[in-house]
Amino acid sequence: MGKDLVHGFSGFCDDFRRFARLAFLASLLLFSNSVLADGEFGQRVLGTIGLDAGSQPDEGIYFGNRFIYLTGDRLNDRRGNPLPVKGFSSSGFANVFAIAGTWKLGEGPYLTAAFGVPISGISVKSDQPYTFLDREGLGDIFIEPLKLGWRLPRVDITSSYSIYAPTSQLNRKGLNQPQWSQQVSAGGTVFFDDERSLRLSALTSYNIYEKKLNLDLKRGDAVQIQGGLGGRFFKILDVGLAGYAMWQVAADTGSALPTSAQGLSEFAVGLGPEVGVLIPQLRAKLTARYEWDIEARSRLDGQVLMVSLTMLGWKPDQE
């Protein structure tokens, strides 16, 4: 795994060496493709979208700030059992500044484009084997050049294409090297009343990872679903249950992949509450969501807190 991450490695038995390699590979792949790389205004980090995952926003220009905080103190093997890494703890954050614009083409679909820049950080440490990693900097940039959406009386339909461009601000090394990636998404929202209050929303995404920069290692593609079920009360309060699922559909490849990690596939399912409050005076919405892993395999078993503030900066005049 590299001398900069694991020290005194040769003093452990073969079985523990195999578990340690697996543990740190899972940890670094998770964080390099979540908090460090994905602190964006998109949805690649599990838990970043919920009740409105597949909803189509109104026309206008939106400004947003999203804060994401992930923690975990357990790494699971391919069967979901905890790995024997003593004193393990990990955390990561991303604070994202973003802008998005939505326009409607006459009687045609809505068109949306978005751009986000995250300030990110990661901390991973353990006692045996000894490891300490603590970095902060500019994360990977989120670019959504095109999102198409349709709004019907009781159904919204959306689809989008996004790019995640790596930066070098975090000085990532070894298996934590950055990579370019792409995401193709499609989803929708079903409303159960004429006021479009009670709703069930979901967005399915396919994540495509390129080879890591300066390293012969490529993370396998993954499919994820995020969404939620809830409603709007008193015209300003959104309350519901959000959830996510993710499974890796292609194997990690490359000569830098440790033998003990070959054939592993990440899987996760999570659930948690979401609350949102409309602030009419500011033309804004404040949202908080907390979700935790119910099942996690070949990855960190943890939880994620997301708090976001989205403001409508401009909207076209109503005819």
C-alpha positions as CSV (number, residue, x, y, z in Angstrom):
1,M,0.0,0.0,0.0
2,G,3.0,2.3,0.3
3,K,5.3,3.4,3.0
4,D,3.5,6.8,3.4
5,L,0.3,5.0,4.5
6,V,1.3,1.8,6.4
7,H,4.3,1.6,8.7
8,G,5.7,-1.5,10.4
9,F,3.7,-3.6,8.0
10,S,6.2,-6.5,7.8
11,G,5.9,-7.2,11.5
12,F,2.3,-8.6,11.2
13,C,1.2,-12.1,10.2
14,D,0.1,-12.8,6.7
15,D,-3.6,-12.9,7.5
16,F,-3.5,-9.6,9.2
17,R,-1.5,-8.1,6.3
18,R,-4.2,-9.3,3.9
19,F,-7.0,-7.7,6.0
20,A,-5.0,-4.4,6.4
21,R,-4.4,-4.1,2.7
22,L,-8.1,-4.7,2.0
23,A,-9.1,-2.3,4.7
24,F,-7.1,0.6,3.5
25,L,-7.9,-0.1,-0.2
26,A,-11.6,0.1,0.6
27,S,-11.1,3.2,2.7
28,L,-9.1,5.1,0.2
29,L,-11.2,4.1,-2.8
30,L,-14.3,5.2,-0.9
31,F,-13.0,8.6,0.1
32,S,-11.1,9.3,-3.1
33,N,-14.4,8.8,-5.0
34,S,-16.7,10.5,-2.4
35,V,-15.7,13.4,-0.2
36,L,-12.5,14.2,-2.0
37,A,-13.8,13.8,-5.6
38,D,-17.5,14.2,-5.2
39,G,-18.2,17.2,-3.0
40,E,-20.2,18.6,-5.8
41,F,-23.7,19.9,-6.5
42,G,-24.5,16.6,-8.3
43,Q,-25.4,13.3,-6.7
44,R,-22.4,10.8,-6.8
45,V,-22.0,10.9,-3.0
46,L,-24.6,8.6,-1.5
47,G,-27.0,10.6,0.7
48,T,-26.7,13.9,-1.2
49,I,-30.2,13.8,-2.8
50,G,-33.5,12.6,-1.4
51,L,-37.1,13.7,-1.6
52,D,-36.5,15.7,-4.8
53,A,-34.0,13.3,-6.5
54,G,-35.9,13.1,-9.7
55,S,-37.9,16.3,-9.6
56,Q,-37.7,19.1,-12.2
57,P,-37.0,22.6,-10.8
58,D,-38.7,25.7,-12.0
59,E,-37.0,28.1,-14.5
60,G,-34.4,30.4,-13.1
61,I,-30.8,30.7,-11.9
62,Y,-30.0,29.1,-8.6
63,F,-27.1,29.5,-6.2
64,G,-26.3,26.9,-3.7
65,N,-24.0,25.8,-0.9
66,R,-23.9,22.2,0.2
67,F,-22.1,20.8,3.2
68,I,-21.4,17.1,3.4
69,Y,-19.9,15.3,6.4
70,L,-19.2,11.5,6.4
71,T,-17.9,9.4,9.3
72,G,-17.2,5.8,10.0
73,D,-15.3,3.6,12.4
74,R,-15.7,0.3,10.7
75,L,-14.5,-1.3,7.5
76,N,-16.4,-4.3,6.2
77,D,-15.2,-7.2,4.1
78,R,-17.0,-8.7,1.1
79,R,-19.5,-10.4,3.4
80,G,-20.3,-7.3,5.4
81,N,-18.3,-8.4,8.4
82,P,-16.0,-5.9,10.2
83,L,-12.3,-6.1,9.5
84,P,-9.9,-6.4,12.5
85,V,-8.2,-2.9,12.2
86,K,-7.7,-1.6,15.7
87,G,-8.4,2.1,16.5
88,F,-9.8,2.8,13.0
89,S,-11.7,6.0,12.4
90,S,-12.4,8.0,9.3
91,S,-14.1,11.2,8.4
92,G,-14.5,13.5,5.5
93,F,-16.2,16.7,4.5
94,A,-17.0,18.8,1.4
95,N,-18.3,22.3,1.3
96,V,-19.6,23.0,-2.2
97,F,-20.4,26.3,-3.9
98,A,-22.5,25.9,-7.1
99,I,-24.6,27.6,-9.7
100,A,-27.3,26.1,-11.9
101,G,-29.6,27.5,-14.6
102,T,-32.9,26.1,-15.9
103,W,-34.7,27.2,-19.0
104,K,-37.9,25.9,-20.7
105,L,-37.9,25.6,-24.4
106,G,-41.4,26.7,-25.3
107,E,-43.6,23.6,-25.3
108,G,-40.5,21.4,-25.2
109,P,-38.4,20.1,-22.3
110,Y,-36.6,22.0,-19.5
111,L,-32.8,22.5,-20.0
112,T,-30.5,22.7,-17.1
113,A,-26.7,23.3,-16.7
114,A,-24.8,23.3,-13.5
115,F,-21.3,23.9,-12.2
116,G,-19.8,23.2,-8.7
117,V,-16.5,23.6,-6.9
118,P,-15.9,21.9,-3.5
119,I,-13.5,22.5,-0.7
120,S,-12.8,19.0,0.7
121,G,-11.0,17.2,3.4
122,I,-10.3,13.7,4.6
123,S,-9.0,12.1,7.8
124,V,-8.2,8.4,8.1
125,K,-6.3,6.8,11.0
126,S,-5.8,3.6,12.9
127,D,-3.6,2.2,15.6
128,Q,-2.7,-1.2,14.2
129,P,-1.5,-1.0,11.5
130,Y,-0.5,2.6,12.2
131,T,-1.9,5.0,9.7
132,F,-2.5,8.7,9.6
133,L,-3.9,10.6,6.7
134,D,-5.2,14.2,7.0
135,R,-5.6,16.4,3.9
136,E,-7.7,19.4,2.8
137,G,-7.9,21.3,-0.4
138,L,-9.8,21.9,-3.6
139,G,-11.8,18.8,-4.6
140,D,-12.8,17.7,-8.1
141,I,-15.0,20.1,-10.1
142,F,-18.5,19.1,-11.0
143,I,-19.7,20.0,-14.5
144,E,-23.2,19.2,-15.7
145,P,-23.4,20.5,-19.3
146,L,-26.9,19.1,-19.9
147,K,-30.0,18.0,-18.0
148,L,-33.3,17.4,-19.7
149,G,-36.6,17.5,-17.8
150,W,-40.3,17.2,-18.4
151,R,-43.0,18.3,-16.0
152,L,-46.5,16.8,-16.2
153,P,-49.4,17.4,-13.7
154,R,-48.4,14.5,-11.5
155,V,-45.1,13.3,-12.9
156,D,-41.7,14.7,-13.4
157,I,-39.1,13.1,-15.6
158,T,-35.4,14.0,-15.7
159,S,-32.1,12.8,-17.3
160,S,-28.6,14.2,-17.2
161,Y,-25.0,13.8,-18.1
162,S,-22.2,15.0,-15.7
163,I,-18.4,15.2,-15.6
164,Y,-16.1,15.2,-12.6
165,A,-12.8,16.9,-13.4
166,P,-9.9,16.1,-11.0
167,T,-7.7,18.7,-9.4
168,S,-4.3,18.4,-7.7
169,Q,-5.0,20.6,-4.7
170,L,-5.3,17.7,-2.3
171,N,-1.9,16.2,-3.2
172,R,-3.4,12.7,-3.4
173,K,-0.9,9.9,-3.6
174,G,-0.8,6.2,-4.1
175,L,-4.1,4.4,-4.4
176,N,-5.7,7.8,-3.6
177,Q,-4.7,9.3,-6.9
178,P,-7.6,11.2,-8.6
179,Q,-9.3,10.3,-11.9
180,W,-11.7,11.7,-14.4
181,S,-15.2,10.2,-14.2
182,Q,-18.6,10.6,-15.8
183,Q,-22.2,10.0,-14.7
184,V,-25.3,9.3,-16.7
185,S,-28.6,9.7,-14.7
186,A,-32.3,9.2,-15.2
187,G,-35.3,9.4,-12.9
188,G,-38.5,10.9,-11.9
189,T,-41.0,11.9,-9.3
190,V,-44.6,10.7,-8.9
191,F,-47.0,13.1,-7.1
192,F,-50.0,11.7,-5.3
193,D,-52.1,14.9,-5.1
194,D,-52.9,17.9,-7.3
195,E,-50.8,20.2,-5.1
196,R,-47.7,18.1,-5.9
197,S,-47.1,17.7,-2.2
198,L,-47.0,14.0,-1.4
199,R,-44.4,12.4,-3.6
200,L,-42.1,9.5,-4.3
201,S,-38.9,10.4,-6.1
202,A,-35.9,8.4,-7.4
203,L,-32.9,8.9,-9.6
204,T,-30.7,6.1,-11.0
205,S,-27.2,6.9,-12.0
206,Y,-24.4,5.0,-13.8
207,N,-20.9,6.0,-12.7
208,I,-18.1,5.6,-15.2
209,Y,-14.5,5.8,-13.8
210,E,-11.4,6.4,-15.9
211,K,-8.0,5.1,-14.9
212,K,-6.4,7.0,-12.0
213,L,-3.8,9.6,-13.0
214,N,-0.2,8.4,-12.9
215,L,-1.3,5.0,-11.6
216,D,-2.4,1.8,-13.4
217,L,-5.6,1.4,-11.4
218,K,-9.2,1.8,-12.5
219,R,-12.2,1.6,-10.3
220,G,-15.0,-0.5,-11.6
221,D,-18.2,1.2,-12.8
222,A,-21.1,1.4,-10.3
223,V,-24.9,1.9,-10.3
224,Q,-26.7,3.8,-7.6
225,I,-30.2,4.7,-6.8
226,Q,-31.2,7.6,-4.5
227,G,-34.6,9.0,-3.6
228,G,-37.2,9.4,-1.0
229,L,-40.8,9.4,0.0
230,G,-42.5,12.3,1.8
231,G,-44.6,15.4,1.5
232,R,-44.9,19.2,2.0
233,F,-46.9,20.4,5.0
234,F,-48.1,23.9,5.8
235,K,-46.8,24.9,2.3
236,I,-43.3,25.4,3.7
237,L,-42.2,22.2,5.5
238,D,-40.9,19.1,3.7
239,V,-40.6,15.9,5.7
240,G,-39.9,12.4,4.6
241,L,-37.7,9.3,4.5
242,A,-34.7,9.3,2.1
243,G,-32.6,6.3,1.0
244,Y,-29.9,5.0,-1.3
245,A,-28.5,1.8,-2.8
246,M,-25.2,1.3,-4.6
247,W,-23.6,-1.7,-6.2
248,Q,-20.4,-2.0,-8.2
249,V,-21.1,-3.7,-11.5
250,A,-17.5,-4.0,-12.9
251,A,-14.3,-5.1,-11.2
252,D,-11.4,-2.9,-10.2
253,T,-8.5,-3.5,-12.6
254,G,-4.9,-2.5,-13.0
255,S,-1.4,-3.7,-12.0
256,A,-1.5,-1.5,-8.9
257,L,-4.5,-3.3,-7.5
258,P,-3.3,-5.5,-4.5
259,T,-3.9,-9.2,-5.0
260,S,-6.0,-9.4,-1.8
261,A,-8.5,-6.8,-3.3
262,Q,-9.1,-8.5,-6.6
263,G,-12.7,-9.5,-7.2
264,L,-14.1,-7.2,-4.5
265,S,-17.3,-5.3,-5.3
266,E,-18.7,-2.5,-3.2
267,F,-22.3,-2.7,-2.1
268,A,-24.3,-0.3,0.2
269,V,-27.9,0.4,1.3
270,G,-28.8,3.3,3.5
271,L,-31.8,5.1,5.0
272,G,-32.6,8.2,7.0
273,P,-34.8,11.2,7.6
274,E,-35.0,14.4,5.6
275,V,-36.3,17.8,6.6
276,G,-36.6,20.9,4.4
277,V,-37.8,24.4,5.1
278,L,-38.8,27.0,2.5
279,I,-37.9,30.6,3.2
280,P,-40.1,32.7,1.0
281,Q,-38.6,36.0,2.0
282,L,-35.2,34.9,0.6
283,R,-36.6,32.7,-2.2
284,A,-34.5,29.9,-0.6
285,K,-34.8,26.4,0.8
286,L,-32.8,25.0,3.7
287,T,-32.5,21.1,3.7
288,A,-31.0,18.7,6.2
289,R,-30.6,15.0,5.6
290,Y,-29.0,12.3,7.8
291,E,-28.6,8.7,6.5
292,W,-26.6,5.7,7.7
293,D,-25.6,2.4,6.1
294,I,-27.9,-0.5,6.8
295,E,-25.7,-2.9,4.8
296,A,-22.2,-2.3,3.5
297,R,-19.8,-4.7,1.9
298,S,-16.2,-4.2,0.8
299,R,-16.3,-0.6,2.0
300,L,-16.7,1.7,4.9
301,D,-19.7,1.3,7.1
302,G,-20.7,4.8,8.2
303,Q,-23.2,7.7,8.0
304,V,-23.6,10.9,6.1
305,L,-25.0,14.3,7.1
306,M,-25.9,16.8,4.3
307,V,-27.0,20.4,4.9
308,S,-27.8,22.6,1.9
309,L,-29.0,26.1,1.2
310,T,-30.4,26.8,-2.3
311,M,-31.4,30.3,-3.4
312,L,-33.3,31.4,-6.5
313,G,-31.3,34.3,-7.8
314,W,-33.3,35.1,-10.9
315,K,-36.5,33.8,-12.6
316,P,-38.1,34.9,-15.9
317,D,-41.1,37.2,-15.9
318,Q,-44.4,35.4,-15.9
319,E,-46.4,36.0,-19.0
